[in-house]
Amino acid sequence: MDSNPPDGFKPLFRTSPFLDHNGPFFYRENSDGTFVVGLRIQPKHANARGIAHGGLLMTLCDIALGYRTTRSQTPSPMLTTASVKTDFAGSAKLGDWVEAHVDVHKVGGRLAFANCYLMVGEERIVHASAVFARTGDRPAGTPS
């Protein structure tokens, strides 16, 4: 099955062995400087019922929440996930394109807070809220 993203999406700007194994993940920049993270559901992402595994959807939320929150400020804060609460309201089937839309609420001196909705088309299938511990700031020019 093809993982091709919709027009305007390109490979996620940062990767790791974990992301490579679970992806491929993509992103699209918005005109306001924010971005959306997306993933095409493939057979390797499915549970025994043939739909996207909840753990994969939670992973997508955590990736989008962290990257979007850390890139919401300059200099970019270094953040560690302290808590993610996830509520499932739907599912994603094989071949579905899933997008993670993040709202950053606050990045403070010690904690950061953000919400994420996973969307399949116009349907919200997951809501997640996260708290991050701020462990410092990245030096200018360091990739986030």
Residue frames as a rotation matrix with the C-alpha (Angstrom) as fourth column:
MET 1
0.581 0.814 0.000 0.00
0.814 -0.581 0.000 0.00
0.000 0.000 -1.000 0.00
ASP 2
-0.109 -0.605 0.789 1.24
0.606 -0.669 -0.429 3.45
0.788 0.432 0.439 -0.93
SER 3
-0.039 0.031 -0.999 2.08
0.949 -0.313 -0.046 6.01
-0.314 -0.949 -0.017 1.77
ASN 4
-0.605 -0.265 0.751 1.83
0.626 -0.741 0.242 9.01
0.493 0.617 0.614 -0.58
PRO 5
-0.497 0.409 -0.765 0.64
0.556 -0.527 -0.643 12.13
-0.666 -0.745 0.034 1.22
PRO 6
0.638 0.723 0.264 -1.77
0.717 -0.434 -0.546 14.69
-0.280 0.537 -0.795 -0.20
ASP 7
0.207 -0.521 0.828 -0.35
0.624 -0.582 -0.522 17.65
0.754 0.625 0.205 -2.13
GLY 8
0.473 -0.100 0.875 1.59
-0.400 -0.910 0.113 20.09
0.785 -0.403 -0.470 0.02
PHE 9
0.894 -0.184 0.409 2.95
-0.322 0.371 0.871 17.49
-0.312 -0.910 0.273 2.47
LYS 10
0.309 -0.865 -0.395 6.62
-0.537 0.183 -0.823 16.56
0.785 0.467 -0.408 2.63
PRO 11
0.186 -0.266 -0.946 8.62
0.550 0.826 -0.124 14.12
0.814 -0.497 0.300 4.76
LEU 12
0.951 0.203 -0.235 8.74
0.300 -0.405 0.864 15.13
0.080 -0.891 -0.446 8.43
PHE 13
0.640 -0.694 0.329 11.69
-0.420 -0.675 -0.607 17.45
0.643 0.250 -0.724 9.08
ARG 14
-0.250 -0.716 0.651 13.09
-0.968 0.166 -0.189 15.28
0.027 -0.678 -0.735 11.87
THR 15
0.546 0.399 -0.737 13.42
-0.441 0.884 0.152 11.53
0.712 0.243 0.659 12.09
SER 16
-0.178 -0.565 0.806 14.68
-0.953 0.303 0.002 8.78
-0.246 -0.767 -0.592 14.39
PRO 17
-0.949 -0.160 -0.270 14.84
-0.230 0.940 0.251 4.97
0.214 0.301 -0.929 14.29
PHE 18
-0.637 0.770 0.037 11.46
0.363 0.342 -0.867 4.88
-0.680 -0.539 -0.498 16.08
LEU 19
0.073 0.679 -0.730 9.81
-0.463 -0.625 -0.628 7.29
-0.883 0.384 0.268 13.63
ASP 20
-0.498 -0.327 -0.803 11.33
-0.867 0.200 0.456 5.49
0.012 0.923 -0.384 10.65
HIS 21
-0.995 0.099 0.021 9.93
0.096 0.989 -0.114 2.19
-0.032 -0.111 -0.993 11.92
ASN 22
-0.415 0.899 -0.141 6.43
0.575 0.139 -0.806 3.55
-0.705 -0.415 -0.575 12.59
GLY 23
-0.202 0.293 -0.934 6.07
-0.449 -0.876 -0.177 6.05
-0.870 0.384 0.309 9.74
PRO 24
-0.640 -0.709 0.296 6.51
0.724 -0.685 -0.076 7.46
0.256 0.166 0.952 7.29
PHE 25
0.208 0.628 -0.750 5.31
0.764 -0.584 -0.276 10.74
-0.611 -0.516 -0.601 8.80
PHE 26
-0.325 -0.207 0.923 4.77
0.822 -0.545 0.167 13.91
0.468 0.813 0.347 6.78
TYR 27
-0.180 0.323 -0.929 4.07
0.656 -0.665 -0.358 17.57
-0.733 -0.674 -0.092 7.47
ARG 28
0.015 0.254 0.967 2.56
0.846 -0.519 0.124 20.62
0.534 0.816 -0.223 5.78
GLU 29
-0.821 -0.315 -0.475 3.33
0.518 -0.761 -0.391 24.19
-0.238 -0.567 0.788 6.75
ASN 30
0.316 0.947 0.054 0.40
0.939 -0.304 -0.159 26.53
-0.134 0.100 -0.986 7.18
SER 31
0.211 -0.194 0.958 0.42
0.523 -0.806 -0.279 30.20
0.826 0.560 -0.068 6.15
ASP 32
0.827 0.155 0.540 0.51
-0.315 -0.668 0.675 31.29
0.465 -0.728 -0.503 9.82
GLY 33
-0.099 -0.979 0.180 3.80
-0.844 -0.013 -0.536 29.45
0.527 -0.205 -0.825 10.47
THR 34
0.071 0.182 0.981 2.21
-0.737 0.672 -0.071 26.43
-0.672 -0.718 0.182 12.16
PHE 35
-0.585 -0.242 -0.774 2.17
-0.743 0.542 0.392 22.98
0.325 0.805 -0.497 10.65
VAL 36
0.569 0.769 0.292 0.12
-0.801 0.599 -0.014 19.78
-0.186 -0.226 0.956 10.46
VAL 37
-0.659 -0.729 0.183 1.62
-0.678 0.682 0.274 16.28
-0.324 0.057 -0.944 10.79
GLY 38
0.423 0.867 -0.262 0.10
-0.893 0.350 -0.284 13.44
-0.154 0.354 0.922 8.75
LEU 39
-0.705 -0.548 0.451 0.30
-0.486 0.836 0.256 9.71
-0.517 -0.039 -0.855 8.14
ARG 40
-0.002 0.651 -0.759 -1.28
-0.884 0.354 0.307 7.31
0.468 0.671 0.575 5.62
ILE 41
0.187 0.143 0.972 -2.57
-0.760 0.648 0.051 4.17
-0.623 -0.748 0.230 7.41
GLN 42
-0.166 -0.384 -0.908 -0.82
-0.840 0.538 -0.074 1.09
0.517 0.750 -0.412 6.03
PRO 43
0.563 0.412 -0.717 -1.19
-0.098 0.894 0.437 -2.62
0.821 -0.176 0.543 6.89
LYS 44
-0.330 -0.771 -0.545 1.77
0.544 0.317 -0.777 -2.40
0.772 -0.553 0.314 9.31
HIS 45
-0.832 0.064 0.551 -0.23
-0.379 -0.791 -0.480 0.20
0.405 -0.608 0.683 11.30
ALA 46
0.049 0.990 -0.130 -3.31
-0.618 0.132 0.775 -2.01
0.785 0.042 0.618 11.77
ASN 47
-0.450 -0.032 0.893 -4.50
-0.805 0.447 -0.389 -3.99
-0.387 -0.894 -0.227 14.76
ALA 48
-0.893 0.087 0.441 -6.18
0.153 0.982 0.115 -7.40
-0.423 0.170 -0.890 14.54
ARG 49
0.091 0.996 -0.006 -9.48
0.455 -0.047 -0.889 -5.71
-0.886 0.079 -0.457 13.57
GLY 50
-0.081 -0.201 0.976 -7.87
0.996 0.003 0.084 -4.13
-0.020 0.979 0.200 10.50
ILE 51
0.843 0.298 0.448 -8.00
0.312 -0.949 0.044 -0.52
0.438 0.102 -0.893 11.69
ALA 52
0.041 -0.875 0.482 -5.23
-0.212 -0.479 -0.852 1.80
0.976 -0.067 -0.205 12.88
HIS 53
-0.021 -0.159 -0.987 -3.82
0.835 0.540 -0.104 0.63
0.550 -0.826 0.121 16.20
GLY 54
0.897 0.442 0.010 -4.58
0.346 -0.717 0.605 2.99
0.274 -0.539 -0.796 19.08
GLY 55
0.435 -0.818 -0.377 -0.93
0.542 -0.097 0.835 3.05
-0.719 -0.567 0.401 20.07
LEU 56
-0.403 -0.532 0.745 0.00
0.915 -0.239 0.324 4.32
0.006 0.812 0.584 16.60
LEU 57
0.328 0.613 0.719 -2.60
0.552 -0.742 0.380 7.09
0.767 0.272 -0.581 16.85
MET 58
0.923 -0.067 -0.378 -1.28
0.321 -0.406 0.856 8.02
-0.211 -0.912 -0.353 20.29
THR 59
-0.044 -0.997 0.071 2.24
0.801 0.007 0.598 8.10
-0.597 0.083 0.798 18.84
LEU 60
-0.212 0.038 0.977 1.10
0.824 -0.531 0.199 10.46
0.526 0.847 0.081 16.08
CYS 61
0.818 0.544 0.185 -0.43
0.331 -0.709 0.623 12.73
0.470 -0.449 -0.760 18.72
ASP 62
0.678 -0.600 -0.423 2.74
0.449 -0.118 0.886 12.74
-0.582 -0.791 0.190 20.84
ILE 63
-0.292 -0.800 0.524 4.95
0.927 -0.101 0.362 13.50
-0.237 0.591 0.771 17.83
ALA 64
-0.022 0.360 0.933 2.76
0.648 -0.705 0.287 16.35
0.761 0.611 -0.218 16.60
LEU 65
0.912 0.389 -0.132 2.20
0.334 -0.515 0.789 17.78
0.239 -0.764 -0.599 20.10
GLY 66
0.444 -0.815 -0.371 5.91
0.602 -0.035 0.797 17.78
-0.663 -0.578 0.476 20.92
TYR 67
-0.430 -0.662 0.615 7.23
0.898 -0.238 0.371 19.11
-0.099 0.711 0.696 17.64
ARG 68
0.135 0.575 0.807 4.55
0.601 -0.695 0.395 21.77
0.788 0.431 -0.440 17.29
THR 69
0.930 0.235 -0.282 4.91
0.363 -0.467 0.806 22.95
0.058 -0.852 -0.520 20.91
THR 70
0.203 -0.933 -0.298 8.70
0.686 -0.081 0.723 23.15
-0.699 -0.351 0.623 20.83
ARG 71
-0.596 -0.434 0.676 8.61
0.801 -0.384 0.459 25.08
0.061 0.815 0.577 17.54
SER 72
0.462 0.859 0.220 6.03
0.807 -0.510 0.297 27.57
0.367 0.041 -0.929 18.86
GLN 73
0.933 -0.194 -0.302 8.74
0.026 -0.802 0.596 29.76
-0.358 -0.565 -0.744 20.42
THR 74
0.431 -0.881 0.198 12.18
0.450 0.020 -0.893 31.14
0.782 0.474 0.405 19.64
PRO 75
-0.615 -0.669 -0.417 14.48
-0.754 0.653 0.066 29.97
0.229 0.355 -0.906 21.04
SER 76
0.200 0.691 -0.695 12.87
-0.415 0.702 0.579 26.55
0.888 0.172 0.427 20.89
PRO 77
0.166 -0.107 0.980 12.37
-0.976 0.124 0.179 25.05
-0.141 -0.986 -0.084 24.35
MET 78
-0.720 -0.324 -0.614 13.61
-0.352 0.933 -0.080 21.52
0.598 0.158 -0.786 25.00
LEU 79
0.033 0.861 0.507 10.54
-0.997 -0.009 0.080 19.58
0.073 -0.508 0.858 26.12
THR 80
-0.959 -0.193 -0.210 9.96
-0.168 0.977 -0.130 16.14
0.230 -0.089 -0.969 27.58
THR 81
-0.100 0.982 -0.160 6.50
-0.288 0.125 0.950 14.60
0.952 0.141 0.270 27.56
ALA 82
-0.860 -0.104 0.499 5.19
-0.507 0.076 -0.858 14.48
0.051 -0.992 -0.118 31.13
SER 83
-0.460 0.789 0.408 1.61
0.131 0.514 -0.848 13.44
-0.878 -0.336 -0.339 30.37
VAL 84
-0.838 0.373 -0.399 -0.61
-0.501 -0.234 0.833 12.69
0.217 0.898 0.383 27.40
LYS 85
-0.432 0.805 0.407 -4.32
-0.067 0.421 -0.904 12.01
-0.899 -0.418 -0.128 27.85
THR 86
-0.933 0.040 -0.359 -5.99
-0.357 0.039 0.933 10.48
0.051 0.998 -0.022 24.80
ASP 87
-0.189 0.937 0.292 -9.70
-0.235 0.246 -0.940 10.08
-0.953 -0.247 0.174 24.01
PHE 88
-0.976 -0.125 0.176 -10.86
0.114 0.394 0.912 8.03
-0.183 0.911 -0.370 21.02
ALA 89
-0.200 0.943 -0.265 -14.02
-0.415 -0.327 -0.849 9.07
-0.888 -0.060 0.457 19.20
GLY 90
0.804 0.403 -0.437 -13.53
-0.557 0.253 -0.791 7.16
-0.208 0.880 0.428 15.95
SER 91
0.295 -0.709 0.641 -11.05
0.257 0.705 0.661 5.12
-0.920 -0.030 0.390 13.97
ALA 92
0.120 -0.343 -0.932 -8.93
-0.894 -0.446 0.050 5.16
-0.433 0.827 -0.360 10.83
LYS 93
0.834 0.234 0.500 -9.07
-0.004 0.908 -0.419 2.44
-0.552 0.348 0.758 8.17
LEU 94
-0.134 -0.862 0.490 -6.36
0.635 0.305 0.710 1.14
-0.761 0.406 0.506 5.89
GLY 95
-0.276 -0.079 0.958 -5.57
0.920 -0.309 0.239 3.80
0.278 0.948 0.158 3.29
ASP 96
0.796 0.602 -0.058 -6.97
0.588 -0.749 0.306 6.68
0.141 -0.278 -0.950 5.38
TRP 97
-0.280 -0.794 0.540 -4.95
0.416 -0.607 -0.677 9.88
0.865 0.035 0.500 5.60
VAL 98
0.576 0.401 -0.712 -4.78
0.804 -0.120 0.583 11.02
0.148 -0.908 -0.391 9.25
GLU 99
-0.063 -0.554 0.830 -3.80
0.232 -0.817 -0.527 14.59
0.971 0.159 0.180 10.16
ALA 100
0.034 -0.030 -0.999 -2.73
0.999 0.009 0.034 15.89
0.008 -1.000 0.030 13.57
HIS 101
0.134 0.113 0.985 -3.81
0.237 -0.968 0.079 19.48
0.962 0.223 -0.156 14.29
VAL 102
-0.173 -0.355 -0.919 -2.24
0.962 0.139 -0.235 21.03
0.211 -0.925 0.317 17.40
ASP 103
0.594 0.286 0.752 -3.18
0.048 -0.945 0.323 24.07
0.803 -0.156 -0.575 19.49
VAL 104
-0.433 -0.769 -0.470 -0.43
0.676 0.067 -0.734 25.23
0.596 -0.635 0.491 21.82
HIS 105
0.645 0.760 -0.079 -1.98
0.587 -0.428 0.687 26.79
0.489 -0.489 -0.722 24.92
LYS 106
0.875 -0.385 0.294 1.03
-0.483 -0.747 0.458 27.89
0.043 -0.542 -0.839 26.93
VAL 107
0.375 -0.853 -0.363 4.77
0.593 0.522 -0.614 27.41
0.713 0.014 0.701 27.08
GLY 108
0.953 0.011 0.303 5.92
-0.220 -0.662 0.717 28.54
0.208 -0.750 -0.628 30.49
GLY 109
0.203 -0.945 0.257 9.19
-0.946 -0.257 -0.196 28.48
0.252 -0.204 -0.946 32.35
ARG 110
-0.568 -0.410 0.713 8.69
-0.664 0.740 -0.104 24.93
-0.485 -0.533 -0.693 33.63
LEU 111
-0.364 0.553 0.750 5.68
0.395 0.820 -0.413 23.42
-0.843 0.146 -0.517 31.83
ALA 112
-0.827 0.217 -0.519 4.02
-0.553 -0.482 0.679 23.57
-0.103 0.849 0.519 28.41
PHE 113
-0.332 0.826 0.454 0.42
0.087 0.507 -0.858 22.66
-0.939 -0.246 -0.240 27.51
ALA 114
-0.708 0.116 -0.697 -1.15
-0.697 -0.277 0.662 21.72
-0.117 0.954 0.277 24.16
ASN 115
0.140 0.806 0.576 -4.13
-0.265 0.591 -0.762 19.92
-0.954 -0.045 0.296 22.60
CYS 116
-0.852 -0.387 -0.352 -4.27
-0.457 0.221 0.862 17.80
-0.256 0.895 -0.365 19.46
TYR 117
0.359 0.906 0.222 -7.08
-0.503 0.388 -0.772 16.53
-0.786 0.166 0.595 17.24
LEU 118
-0.825 -0.466 0.320 -6.51
0.004 0.560 0.828 13.69
-0.565 0.685 -0.460 14.80
MET 119
0.104 0.850 -0.516 -8.67
-0.647 -0.336 -0.685 14.11
-0.756 0.405 0.514 11.72
VAL 120
-0.689 -0.107 0.717 -9.72
0.498 0.649 0.575 11.77
-0.527 0.754 -0.393 8.93
GLY 121
-0.315 0.549 0.775 -11.21
0.699 -0.418 0.580 14.17
0.642 0.724 -0.252 6.43
GLU 122
-0.238 0.329 0.914 -13.58
-0.401 -0.890 0.216 16.36
0.885 -0.315 0.344 8.46
GLU 123
0.744 0.575 -0.341 -14.07
0.004 0.506 0.862 13.76
0.668 -0.643 0.374 11.21
ARG 124
-0.054 -0.699 0.713 -12.29
-0.923 -0.239 -0.303 14.15
0.382 -0.674 -0.632 14.55
ILE 125
0.469 0.216 -0.856 -11.27
-0.098 0.976 0.193 10.66
0.878 -0.006 0.479 15.60
VAL 126
0.141 -0.485 -0.863 -8.93
0.930 0.364 -0.053 11.38
0.341 -0.795 0.502 18.53
HIS 127
0.703 -0.072 0.707 -8.43
-0.246 -0.958 0.147 14.17
0.667 -0.277 -0.692 21.04
ALA 128
0.266 -0.669 -0.694 -5.24
0.878 0.465 -0.111 14.34
0.397 -0.580 0.711 23.08
SER 129
0.858 -0.120 0.500 -4.01
-0.269 -0.933 0.239 16.83
0.438 -0.340 -0.832 25.63
ALA 130
0.356 -0.840 -0.409 -0.39
0.712 0.528 -0.463 16.99
0.605 -0.127 0.786 26.74
VAL 131
0.952 -0.301 0.062 1.78
-0.263 -0.694 0.671 18.47
-0.159 -0.655 -0.739 29.44
PHE 132
0.528 -0.847 -0.053 5.49
0.453 0.335 -0.826 18.83
0.718 0.413 0.560 28.78
ALA 133
0.682 -0.470 -0.560 8.33
0.473 -0.300 0.829 19.52
-0.557 -0.830 0.018 31.20
ARG 134
0.884 -0.434 0.173 10.64
-0.148 -0.611 -0.777 22.26
0.443 0.662 -0.605 29.98
THR 135
0.711 -0.675 -0.194 14.27
0.643 0.514 0.568 21.22
-0.284 -0.529 0.800 30.44
GLY 136
-0.257 -0.793 -0.552 15.92
0.342 -0.609 0.716 24.28
-0.904 -0.005 0.428 28.88
ASP 137
0.731 0.410 -0.545 16.21
-0.325 -0.494 -0.807 26.06
-0.600 0.767 -0.228 25.54
ARG 138
0.544 -0.530 0.651 17.96
0.793 0.579 -0.191 24.91
-0.275 0.620 0.735 22.39
PRO 139
-0.303 -0.702 -0.644 20.91
0.237 -0.710 0.663 27.03
-0.923 0.049 0.382 21.30
ALA 140
0.447 0.444 -0.776 20.17
-0.570 -0.527 -0.630 29.09
-0.689 0.725 0.017 18.19
GLY 141
-0.016 -0.401 -0.916 20.61
-0.987 0.154 -0.050 27.04
0.161 0.903 -0.399 15.02
THR 142
-0.890 -0.230 0.395 20.09
-0.332 0.919 -0.213 23.68
-0.314 -0.320 -0.894 16.77
PRO 143
-0.561 0.729 -0.392 17.39
-0.313 0.252 0.916 21.57
0.767 0.636 0.087 15.05
SER 144
-0.455 0.491 0.743 14.31
-0.861 -0.027 -0.509 20.93
-0.230 -0.871 0.434 17.18
